[in-house]
Amino acid sequence: MPIKVSVVIPVHNPGNYIEDCIASLLRQSLPSDEYEAIFVNDGSTDETPERLDQLAAEYPHMHVIHQEASGWSGKPRNVGIAAAKGEFIQFVDNDDWLGDEALERMYNFGVQNSADVIVGKMAGKGRPVPRELFRKNRPYANVENAPLIDSRTPHKMFRKDFLDRHNLRYMEGRRRLEDHVFVTEAYLRADNVSVLSDYICYYHLKRDDASNAGFQRFDPVGYFKNLREALDVVEELTEPGPLRDKLFRRWLRVEMVERTRGLRLLKLPADYRQELFNEIHKVVIERFGPGVAAGMQPTQQIVAGLIAANRLDDIEKFAEWEKGIKASGMLESLSWDNGKLSIAFTAEYTSGGAPVTFRADGDKDLLAPPLPQSILDVIALAGADTSAPLGKSKVDLVVRERDTAAEFFQPVELTREKAAVEGRDGYFRQLLRATAKVDPLTAANGAELDDGIWDVLIRISSCGWAKEARLGSVRSDDARQGRTGALVGSRQRLVLPYWTDPHGNLSLDIGQKTNRLTYDLAAVASAEATVTGDLARLTAVLPLHVPGRADVTLKLTGLRASRTSTVPAVLADRPAGGAELSADLPLRDLADGQWRLGLTLPAAGKEKSVALALALRADCGTLVVKPVAAVAEPPVPARKSTLRRLAGKLRRALMK
């Protein structure tokens, strides 16, 4: 059987972190005779070489090559390319892992679209990954019609014949950004690049010890020398003009401007900060014409202009202001509509806890940073555009799975609003009022959301800031009252919005991963039992949203004899809200005494029966239903700051 995909993994002293990588390769849905994994051990001195030899001996499609340490990932990747027998090559780092269907899906997508490069959706566990690129599937992408240049890490699938035809190989030796050079050239030479966004293909991990190469402080001189090599590739393969400026803009924005903003700059030691700035300034002056910075957002233009003007002191003052800018949101309402969760919210930027304000100047809206006039004059001389393009402000609602960091954008309807600032003529705030519709059946870029805990976030993008925040800790009474679970889809899985503990943010429990349903079902609106002959009809109104009806199971547990029995029941939607639970109970099977009730939902196992705050009392052919003490939702514990204040008061009292 021809090999479809060769997975190349450069390895150097990963320790136990390699186990997740190995496990994910062994779980691939692609048949084992259609792919191979090539681990290139680059002089590891831990127990990894023995572990890989054992793996290769046990699995015929797992291979290991041992070589002396080369100092970086370039040479082992090239050795893997030379050894690969597959039609495509996928690169994986030894402390990352693949989704179980990644190779099969990426290979099929690439073949279907005749792609030379396939970029699979990434999830970052403590590491930044591209977001805009993965909003949707892009069968035919290039550097002009898609933000490909935002993804320059090597963790992609490449057609081997394409690499060989263009002699595409990684630069070797101890160096930085060899992946920028390789991937940029691949993008610019490829006939087609396909982006697969409806499945998490690659999990990019930050180690607990932060020992990943990308997290180590680098030598600015060497780093920006290597960065120039990536710029050289762009100059070689593009003509001067808008496309080249667009590609250069990515390096200016991410590698230079963003490194000199806010806390990212201010937390650096002063001497290193100066050294870093000096090298950034050199590259900006040497390589970037005015068209590069001109295409950036206003705050980015300001920093780029100050870099070009060699004004580190002023950049630091600007960073002091920017470091306090955050996203904030107010959850206005929460409701279910035919299996879709509607989330209405208002979002805006804040700084130092107060709303960020803008200034109106005729028909223009301007940034209004509280900076000395001398700095504002320098910004003006640098030619930076300080207008605020508020008509392009946007806010996204994102759901992010807590364990894997998989995240997906949800559709949002947005209205932009200006709110005058009291006592400041001409100044205003921008409020972003939005409603998102979360359909659990399609929320994962057209696919179902997996079982798990999905945190709900908002992400505001405007004026060169992209800030995110959790949603829900500040909420209206409507949002509090509208929070209820729902049974959705043909499998009727439970999707339960809940408030996190202790911060009170909004999360979605899909598949009963928590015991939160117990607290919700404690609020039974009404219940009654009517007896007709040998049957008793139990009805109760539960705080659940059920589109149509759902077949469930009612569990009865005797309080005296410890007997249990189960009966079929039905949940049906009520026009007045909630769901009506109904079940026929055989009186002959209910001995005189008391019975507690539990509910098992369709997609849950028997072990996930949830107690209802109801009890039955059977006595001589009669049946009475009554509420029992509700299970109280755990109180929100005091925040640490509150505890510190209380501890301080206690110490002061004892000292008196």
C-alpha positions as MATLAB code, in Angstrom:
seq = 'MPIKVSVVIPVHNPGNYIEDCIASLLRQSLPSDEYEAIFVNDGSTDETPERLDQLAAEYPHMHVIHQEASGWSGKPRNVGIAAAKGEFIQFVDNDDWLGDEALERMYNFGVQNSADVIVGKMAGKGRPVPRELFRKNRPYANVENAPLIDSRTPHKMFRKDFLDRHNLRYMEGRRRLEDHVFVTEAYLRADNVSVLSDYICYYHLKRDDASNAGFQRFDPVGYFKNLREALDVVEELTEPGPLRDKLFRRWLRVEMVERTRGLRLLKLPADYRQELFNEIHKVVIERFGPGVAAGMQPTQQIVAGLIAANRLDDIEKFAEWEKGIKASGMLESLSWDNGKLSIAFTAEYTSGGAPVTFRADGDKDLLAPPLPQSILDVIALAGADTSAPLGKSKVDLVVRERDTAAEFFQPVELTREKAAVEGRDGYFRQLLRATAKVDPLTAANGAELDDGIWDVLIRISSCGWAKEARLGSVRSDDARQGRTGALVGSRQRLVLPYWTDPHGNLSLDIGQKTNRLTYDLAAVASAEATVTGDLARLTAVLPLHVPGRADVTLKLTGLRASRTSTVPAVLADRPAGGAELSADLPLRDLADGQWRLGLTLPAAGKEKSVALALALRADCGTLVVKPVAAVAEPPVPARKSTLRRLAGKLRRALMK';
ca = [
       0.000    0.000    0.000;
       1.510    3.384   -0.980;
       2.238    5.683    1.934;
      -0.059    8.705    1.873;
       1.531   10.747    4.666;
       4.917   10.770    6.353;
       4.956   12.523    9.721;
       8.360   14.011   10.568;
       9.089   14.751   14.220;
      12.416   16.354   15.236;
      13.255   15.187   18.747;
      15.563   16.586   21.400;
      15.179   15.802   25.117;
      11.383   16.061   25.293;
      11.062   13.877   28.379;
       7.493   12.766   29.053;
       6.084   15.466   26.776;
       6.657   13.164   23.805;
       4.098   10.673   25.098;
       1.101   12.754   24.012;
       2.678   13.117   20.586;
       3.246    9.357   20.281;
      -0.246    8.536   21.515;
      -1.857   10.880   18.993;
       0.107    9.301   16.144;
      -0.997    5.816   17.177;
      -4.647    6.965   17.343;
      -4.809    8.249   13.767;
      -7.912    7.244   11.825;
      -5.800    6.762    8.686;
      -4.959    3.021    8.400;
      -1.500    2.271    9.762;
      -0.284    0.981    6.386;
      -1.115    4.357    4.790;
       1.077    6.575    6.963;
       4.403    6.497    8.742;
       6.002    8.476   11.549;
       9.699    9.349   11.366;
      11.223   10.463   14.670;
      14.606   12.093   14.085;
      16.452   11.984   17.393;
      18.785   14.982   17.386;
      21.269   13.890   20.038;
      18.862   13.488   22.953;
      20.578   12.732   26.273;
      17.473   11.740   28.244;
      15.598    8.420   28.008;
      13.937    9.327   24.710;
      16.253    7.315   22.373;
      15.389    4.066   24.172;
      11.698    4.957   24.192;
      11.744    5.552   20.425;
      13.654    2.324   19.711;
      11.025    0.435   21.700;
       8.244    2.171   19.763;
       9.814    1.371   16.378;
      10.269   -2.288   17.378;
       6.608   -2.588   18.359;
       4.965   -0.729   15.452;
       6.126   -1.255   11.843;
       4.957    2.207   10.737;
       6.946    3.985   13.469;
      10.577    4.725   12.559;
      13.475    6.356   14.361;
      16.692    7.900   13.046;
      19.465    8.767   15.504;
      21.968   11.528   14.772;
      24.375   13.775   16.643;
      22.940   16.983   18.045;
      22.714   19.656   15.358;
      21.560   22.437   17.674;
      18.146   23.199   16.159;
      15.179   21.691   14.301;
      16.248   22.435   10.719;
      18.597   19.504   10.123;
      16.388   16.802   11.697;
      13.458   17.997    9.606;
      15.593   17.786    6.459;
      16.736   14.275    7.414;
      13.078   13.344    7.827;
      12.201   14.759    4.399;
      14.956   12.665    2.816;
      13.712    9.493    4.518;
      10.006   10.097    3.873;
       8.143    7.732    1.544;
       4.788    9.492    1.708;
       2.973   11.510   -0.916;
       2.709   14.275    1.694;
       4.844   15.245    4.690;
       3.374   16.555    7.937;
       5.698   18.241   10.452;
       4.994   17.855   14.177;
       7.029   19.066   17.151;
       7.872   16.492   19.801;
       5.850   18.245   22.538;
       2.699   18.815   20.422;
       0.082   16.380   19.162;
      -2.416   15.787   16.357;
      -6.180   15.402   16.349;
      -7.175   11.762   15.881;
      -8.471   12.349   12.330;
      -5.942   15.009   11.346;
      -3.896   13.056    8.801;
      -6.918   11.533    7.075;
      -8.839   14.786    6.858;
      -5.881   16.921    5.768;
      -4.751   14.389    3.160;
      -8.243   14.067    1.656;
      -8.741   17.842    1.668;
      -5.373   18.373   -0.021;
      -5.973   15.762   -2.731;
      -9.506   17.023   -3.359;
      -8.215   20.563   -3.933;
      -4.871   19.716   -5.608;
      -3.019   21.564   -2.836;
       0.734   21.742   -2.429;
       0.317   22.909    1.183;
      -2.483   22.031    3.627;
      -2.865   24.136    6.778;
      -4.917   22.410    9.472;
      -6.752   24.313   12.198;
      -4.623   24.756   15.308;
      -5.471   25.037   18.995;
      -2.980   26.735   21.304;
      -2.542   25.450   24.848;
      -0.746   28.457   26.325;
       0.618   29.402   22.911;
      -0.732   31.875   20.359;
      -2.152   30.432   17.147;
      -3.761   32.117   14.119;
      -7.444   32.892   14.507;
      -8.733   34.830   11.508;
      -7.212   32.274    9.145;
      -9.375   29.521   10.623;
     -12.771   31.250   10.555;
     -13.786   29.021    7.637;
     -12.502   26.350    5.282;
     -10.455   27.829    2.438;
     -10.029   25.252   -0.350;
      -8.136   27.682   -2.594;
      -6.012   30.092   -0.605;
      -2.961   32.189   -1.328;
      -1.148   35.091    0.301;
      -3.394   37.590   -1.467;
      -6.864   36.235   -0.645;
      -6.257   34.806    2.836;
      -4.186   35.729    5.925;
      -1.814   32.810    5.319;
       1.187   34.860    6.343;
      -0.152   34.867    9.918;
       0.744   31.160   10.077;
       4.441   30.584    9.515;
       5.142   27.708   11.909;
       6.124   24.443   10.175;
       3.179   22.415   11.517;
       1.583   21.830    8.125;
       1.280   19.188    5.436;
       3.393   19.614    2.281;
       3.320   17.642   -0.957;
       6.719   15.902   -1.104;
       7.049   16.254   -4.874;
       6.460   20.010   -4.449;
       9.283   20.247   -1.880;
      11.633   18.263   -4.088;
      10.835   20.194   -7.284;
      11.711   23.489   -5.624;
      14.483   22.031   -3.437;
      12.673   23.430   -0.401;
      14.600   22.564    2.733;
      15.088   24.122    6.170;
      18.139   26.202    7.012;
      20.310   24.214    9.383;
      22.338   24.976   12.497;
      21.486   26.830   15.682;
      19.388   29.707   14.444;
      15.936   31.276   14.654;
      13.023   31.630   12.220;
      14.103   28.869    9.865;
      10.391   28.014    9.684;
       9.548   31.571    8.535;
      11.936   31.202    5.605;
      10.705   27.709    4.663;
       6.961   28.351    4.998;
       7.054   31.765    3.307;
       8.809   30.319    0.269;
       6.348   27.422    0.192;
       3.373   29.809    0.226;
       4.819   31.917   -2.570;
       5.750   28.956   -4.795;
       2.645   26.803   -4.213;
       0.056   26.446   -6.960;
      -2.577   26.136   -4.230;
      -2.785   26.191   -0.442;
      -5.814   24.680    1.313;
      -6.884   25.649    4.836;
      -8.936   23.089    6.782;
     -10.826   24.846    9.578;
     -13.705   22.553   10.580;
     -11.562   20.154   12.620;
      -8.776   20.731   15.159;
      -5.800   19.136   13.443;
      -2.887   20.382   15.550;
      -2.509   21.052   19.280;
       0.318   23.500   20.009;
       1.491   23.116   23.605;
       3.306   25.375   26.013;
       5.218   23.170   28.402;
       4.607   23.569   32.104;
       8.287   24.471   32.480;
       8.053   26.949   29.527;
      11.118   25.289   27.990;
       9.794   25.417   24.418;
      12.330   27.102   22.168;
       9.865   29.844   21.269;
       9.625   30.949   24.907;
      13.336   31.444   25.480;
      14.812   34.944   25.443;
      16.707   35.439   22.225;
      19.741   37.386   21.106;
      18.250   40.383   19.219;
      21.189   40.688   16.821;
      20.989   37.058   15.704;
      17.206   36.981   15.708;
      16.733   39.945   13.413;
      19.581   38.770   11.189;
      17.546   35.573   10.661;
      14.348   37.602   10.192;
      16.005   39.498    7.336;
      16.427   36.141    5.556;
      12.651   35.703    5.529;
      12.301   39.225    4.113;
      14.856   38.283    1.457;
      12.564   35.453    0.298;
       9.660   37.877   -0.066;
      11.812   40.299   -2.064;
      13.028   37.489   -4.312;
       9.568   36.132   -5.115;
       7.413   39.295   -5.262;
       7.522   42.596   -7.101;
       7.620   45.934   -5.251;
       4.099   47.086   -4.520;
       0.998   46.344   -2.419;
       1.518   42.576   -2.081;
       5.096   42.896   -0.869;
       4.054   45.654    1.547;
       1.240   43.439    2.836;
       3.618   40.553    3.515;
       6.253   42.791    5.106;
       3.523   44.315    7.253;
       3.081   41.015    9.041;
       6.703   41.022   10.273;
       6.562   44.697   11.163;
       3.333   44.208   13.119;
       4.046   40.945   14.923;
       7.822   40.813   15.290;
       8.473   44.511   15.896;
       5.463   46.664   16.777;
       3.810   44.116   19.072;
       7.108   43.489   20.865;
       7.264   47.184   21.766;
       3.747   47.626   23.148;
       2.234   47.592   26.616;
       3.396   45.138   29.233;
       5.218   43.017   26.685;
       7.753   45.850   26.386;
       7.656   47.210   29.921;
       8.303   43.902   31.660;
      11.666   43.542   29.872;
      14.848   44.607   31.703;
      15.919   48.098   30.615;
      19.200   47.001   29.025;
      17.590   44.177   27.044;
      14.728   46.493   26.060;
      17.208   48.953   24.577;
      19.140   46.236   22.758;
      15.926   44.817   21.298;
      14.703   48.244   20.233;
      18.016   49.070   18.526;
      17.789   46.000   16.282;
      14.109   46.594   15.502;
      14.859   50.200   14.553;
      17.602   49.058   12.175;
      15.312   46.656   10.310;
      12.516   49.218   10.023;
      14.861   51.832    8.568;
      16.632   49.378    6.258;
      13.764   47.346    4.832;
      10.345   48.958    5.138;
       9.034   51.727    2.938;
       6.121   53.996    3.921;
       3.518   51.684    2.384;
       4.205   48.977    4.958;
       3.189   50.903    8.076;
       0.472   52.817    6.210;
      -1.680   49.709    6.013;
      -1.724   49.108    9.748;
      -4.251   50.167   12.363;
      -3.806   53.584   14.084;
      -2.206   52.442   17.347;
       0.147   50.172   15.411;
       1.035   53.076   13.111;
       1.848   55.219   16.134;
       4.296   52.661   17.510;
       5.796   52.023   14.058;
       6.280   55.767   13.568;
       8.000   56.113   16.935;
      10.250   53.160   16.100;
      11.268   54.805   12.829;
      11.890   58.098   14.677;
      14.115   56.241   17.192;
      11.970   57.366   20.159;
      12.146   54.532   22.686;
      11.354   56.886   25.596;
       8.127   57.962   23.929;
       7.248   54.368   23.045;
       7.602   53.501   26.729;
       5.204   56.298   27.691;
       2.719   55.110   25.069;
       3.118   51.566   26.397;
       2.289   52.769   29.920;
      -1.087   53.905   28.632;
      -1.733   50.883   26.414;
      -0.927   48.358   29.130;
      -4.178   49.196   30.927;
      -6.467   48.726   27.936;
      -8.761   45.728   28.314;
     -11.955   44.332   26.845;
     -15.062   44.335   28.997;
     -18.552   42.995   28.503;
     -22.004   43.047   30.023;
     -24.209   39.993   29.496;
     -27.641   41.425   28.737;
     -29.766   38.327   28.113;
     -29.586   34.580   27.675;
     -32.329   32.479   26.090;
     -33.000   29.375   24.034;
     -34.841   29.452   20.727;
     -35.471   26.150   18.962;
     -32.249   24.587   20.185;
     -30.050   27.656   19.668;
     -28.668   29.698   22.549;
     -29.092   33.445   22.058;
     -26.498   35.523   23.921;
     -26.977   39.299   23.931;
     -24.174   41.457   25.304;
     -22.587   44.897   25.243;
     -18.823   45.303   24.897;
     -16.311   48.152   25.037;
     -12.694   48.885   25.819;
     -11.670   50.102   29.257;
      -8.426   51.572   30.581;
      -7.670   51.623   34.268;
     -11.234   50.481   34.906;
     -12.783   53.456   33.038;
     -14.163   53.387   29.475;
     -11.740   54.310   26.693;
     -12.870   57.584   25.153;
     -12.517   59.049   21.677;
     -12.737   62.609   20.396;
     -14.924   63.914   17.594;
     -13.258   66.389   15.227;
     -15.808   67.397   12.614;
     -16.699   64.254   10.732;
     -13.612   62.401   11.987;
     -13.234   60.280   15.095;
      -9.813   60.477   16.750;
      -7.868   58.518   19.294;
      -7.531   60.495   22.511;
      -4.631   58.987   24.475;
      -3.938   60.889   27.722;
      -0.342   61.656   26.738;
       1.774   64.822   27.043;
       1.535   67.180   24.094;
       5.231   66.647   23.352;
       4.596   62.994   22.583;
       1.525   63.811   20.521;
       3.663   66.236   18.511;
       6.244   63.512   17.857;
       3.477   61.155   16.749;
       2.211   63.801   14.330;
       5.711   64.376   12.951;
       6.105   60.633   12.437;
       3.107   60.790   10.096;
       1.026   58.249   12.010;
      -2.693   58.311   11.326;
      -4.435   58.891   14.672;
      -7.968   58.700   13.307;
     -10.089   56.020   14.921;
     -11.817   53.821   12.285;
     -14.673   53.000   14.625;
     -16.941   52.039   11.759;
     -14.766   48.928   11.421;
     -14.820   47.984   15.099;
     -16.037   44.452   15.616;
     -16.676   42.074   18.467;
     -16.685   38.302   18.220;
     -18.149   35.721   20.536;
     -15.911   32.684   20.854;
     -16.449   29.329   22.552;
     -13.262   27.638   23.770;
     -13.008   24.084   25.058;
     -11.240   24.180   28.392;
      -9.076   21.047   28.135;
      -7.941   21.278   24.513;
      -8.184   25.064   23.892;
     -10.112   24.358   20.674;
     -12.064   27.515   19.834;
     -14.689   28.571   17.320;
     -16.220   31.905   16.288;
     -19.995   32.192   16.542;
     -22.206   34.305   14.238;
     -22.854   37.772   15.678;
     -25.250   40.581   14.793;
     -23.563   43.863   15.722;
     -24.674   47.449   16.279;
     -22.125   50.219   16.958;
     -23.195   53.049   19.222;
     -21.596   56.298   20.423;
     -22.267   57.366   24.006;
     -21.411   60.934   25.045;
     -19.052   61.387   27.999;
     -20.675   63.561   30.629;
     -18.789   66.786   31.291;
     -16.395   66.360   28.321;
     -17.724   68.087   25.249;
     -16.802   66.295   22.033;
     -15.692   63.083   23.753;
     -17.550   59.796   23.545;
     -17.358   56.056   24.206;
     -18.027   53.369   21.642;
     -20.438   50.640   22.726;
     -20.677   47.439   20.709;
     -24.107   45.856   21.165;
     -24.251   42.328   19.834;
     -26.311   39.166   19.799;
     -24.696   35.823   19.094;
     -26.503   32.626   18.180;
     -24.780   29.464   19.383;
     -26.106   26.346   17.667;
     -24.403   23.395   19.397;
     -25.013   21.264   16.294;
     -23.019   23.536   13.953;
     -20.946   25.764   16.267;
     -17.643   24.026   15.451;
     -17.333   25.573   11.974;
     -20.325   23.556   10.789;
     -19.795   20.535   13.028;
     -21.137   19.659   16.490;
     -19.409   20.895   19.604;
     -17.782   17.942   21.372;
     -18.675   17.001   24.918;
     -16.733   19.137   27.382;
     -16.661   22.473   29.158;
     -16.816   25.360   26.685;
     -15.908   28.779   28.066;
     -17.596   31.794   26.477;
     -15.408   34.778   25.576;
     -15.743   38.038   23.696;
     -12.964   39.450   21.517;
     -12.964   43.142   20.514;
     -10.928   44.309   17.519;
     -10.590   48.036   16.857;
      -7.942   50.694   16.226;
      -5.118   48.134   16.348;
      -6.134   46.519   19.634;
      -7.373   42.941   19.827;
      -8.443   42.164   23.369;
     -10.514   39.352   24.797;
     -12.395   38.832   28.044;
     -14.652   36.282   29.664;
     -18.356   37.086   29.552;
     -20.941   36.727   32.296;
     -19.463   37.985   35.565;
     -21.276   41.276   34.912;
     -24.828   40.390   33.917;
     -28.394   41.633   33.981;
     -31.359   40.108   35.812;
     -32.672   38.939   32.430;
     -29.482   36.964   31.875;
     -29.692   35.403   35.341;
     -33.292   34.361   34.834;
     -32.774   33.134   31.276;
     -30.047   30.636   32.123;
     -31.395   27.123   31.633;
     -30.223   23.902   30.049;
     -31.472   22.429   26.780;
     -31.658   19.042   25.080;
     -30.482   19.472   21.488;
     -30.026   17.410   18.369;
     -31.083   13.894   17.459;
     -29.052   12.540   20.375;
     -30.700   15.073   22.688;
     -27.481   15.957   24.465;
     -27.688   18.320   27.398;
     -26.189   21.771   26.824;
     -26.174   23.577   30.161;
     -25.073   27.217   30.509;
     -23.747   27.888   34.010;
     -21.775   30.449   36.008;
     -18.221   29.465   36.884;
     -16.988   29.369   40.457;
     -15.622   31.729   41.775;
     -15.665   34.365   39.010;
     -19.217   33.877   37.763;
     -18.350   33.738   34.062;
     -20.519   31.986   31.490;
     -19.548   28.472   30.395;
     -21.389   25.667   28.600;
     -21.402   22.144   30.022;
     -22.017   19.783   27.107;
     -22.595   16.143   27.957;
     -22.997   16.537   31.743;
     -19.320   16.991   32.550;
     -20.267   18.716   35.823;
     -22.971   18.177   38.445;
     -24.523   21.588   37.776;
     -27.749   20.078   36.476;
     -28.504   18.957   40.039;
     -28.732   22.575   41.152;
     -30.951   23.539   38.219;
     -33.393   20.682   38.738;
     -33.787   21.680   42.365;
     -36.054   24.461   41.052;
     -39.109   22.374   40.158;
     -41.859   24.832   39.319;
     -44.808   22.517   40.101;
     -45.604   18.834   40.445;
     -48.664   16.650   40.993;
     -49.760   13.018   40.914;
     -53.207   11.759   39.888;
     -54.330    8.159   40.424;
     -56.524    6.279   37.947;
     -57.005    2.628   38.826;
     -53.655    0.895   39.112;
     -51.719    3.764   37.503;
     -50.558    7.095   38.852;
     -49.782    9.906   36.454;
     -46.876   12.075   37.598;
     -46.357   15.489   36.016;
     -43.790   18.136   36.917;
     -42.495   21.314   35.309;
     -38.689   21.386   35.033;
     -36.401   24.307   34.089;
     -35.220   22.824   30.782;
     -35.596   23.776   27.127;
     -36.726   20.821   25.014;
     -37.468   21.470   21.342;
     -40.364   19.065   20.747;
     -40.134   16.100   23.114;
     -37.531   13.767   24.589;
     -37.801   10.240   25.954;
     -36.122   10.053   29.356;
     -35.956    7.665   32.280;
     -37.307    8.239   35.771;
     -35.510    6.450   38.589;
     -37.343    5.740   41.844;
     -35.372    4.905   44.987;
     -37.155    3.656   48.098;
     -36.007    5.419   51.257;
     -36.739    2.477   53.578;
     -36.121   -0.726   51.681;
     -33.432    0.729   49.372;
     -35.341   -0.610   46.382;
     -34.909    0.993   42.977;
     -36.936    0.854   39.825;
     -37.022    2.739   36.548;
     -39.923    3.814   34.378;
     -40.027    5.527   30.996;
     -40.945    9.204   31.013;
     -41.353   12.061   28.562;
     -40.124   15.658   28.556;
     -42.183   17.977   26.354;
     -41.832   21.643   25.541;
     -44.235   24.037   27.270;
     -45.324   27.233   25.483;
     -45.228   29.006   28.855;
     -41.592   27.996   29.355;
     -39.727   25.026   30.744;
     -40.471   21.388   30.021;
     -43.196   19.145   31.362;
     -42.065   15.802   32.739;
     -44.736   13.088   32.613;
     -44.616    9.444   33.603;
     -47.081    6.659   34.378;
     -46.184    4.917   37.634;
     -47.563    1.394   38.413;
     -48.981    1.639   41.926;
     -48.644   -2.100   42.496;
     -44.868   -1.789   42.229;
     -44.706    1.018   44.773;
     -44.799   -0.368   48.287;
     -46.191    1.922   50.934;
     -43.503    4.402   51.899;
     -41.431    7.217   50.435;
     -39.570    7.306   47.137;
     -36.984    9.769   45.832;
     -36.940   10.626   42.151;
     -34.036   10.856   39.741;
     -33.884   11.754   36.052;
     -31.676   10.182   33.381;
     -31.420   12.139   30.125;
     -31.204   10.451   26.686;
     -27.494   10.936   25.948;
     -26.363   10.230   29.525;
     -25.293    6.904   30.957;
     -27.161    5.272   33.828;
     -24.552    6.573   36.236;
     -25.577   10.134   35.369;
     -29.017   10.029   36.920;
     -29.719   13.431   38.472;
     -31.769   13.807   41.645;
     -35.001   15.789   41.430;
     -36.154   17.857   44.393;
     -39.286   15.676   44.610;
     -40.416   12.739   46.704;
     -43.396   10.389   46.397;
     -45.381    8.988   49.289;
     -47.403    5.858   48.552;
     -50.047    4.868   51.082;
     -52.912    2.394   50.590;
     -53.361    3.062   46.881;
     -52.833    6.796   47.081;
     -49.830    8.712   45.876;
     -48.720   12.146   47.004;
     -45.876   14.128   45.446;
     -44.127   16.737   47.517;
     -40.994   18.875   47.265;
     -37.926   18.027   49.305;
     -35.104   20.217   50.482;
     -33.434   21.638   47.409;
     -29.741   21.107   46.792;
     -28.224   24.535   47.220;
     -25.816   25.743   44.568;
     -22.416   26.283   46.191;
     -21.881   29.884   47.263;
     -19.326   31.969   45.437;
     -16.290   32.035   47.751;
     -14.657   35.301   48.634;
     -12.087   36.508   46.142;
      -8.467   36.488   47.261;
      -8.427   40.250   47.475;
     -11.409   40.085   49.847;
      -9.687   37.487   51.981;
      -6.544   39.598   52.141;
      -8.560   42.603   53.268;
     -10.246   40.548   55.997;
      -6.888   39.154   57.109;
      -5.491   42.678   57.258;
      -8.389   43.858   59.417;
      -7.861   40.926   61.769;
      -4.136   41.635   62.140;
      -4.808   45.294   62.862;
      -7.440   44.383   65.450;
      -5.045   42.039   67.214;
      -2.353   44.710   67.339;
      -4.567   47.214   69.153;
];
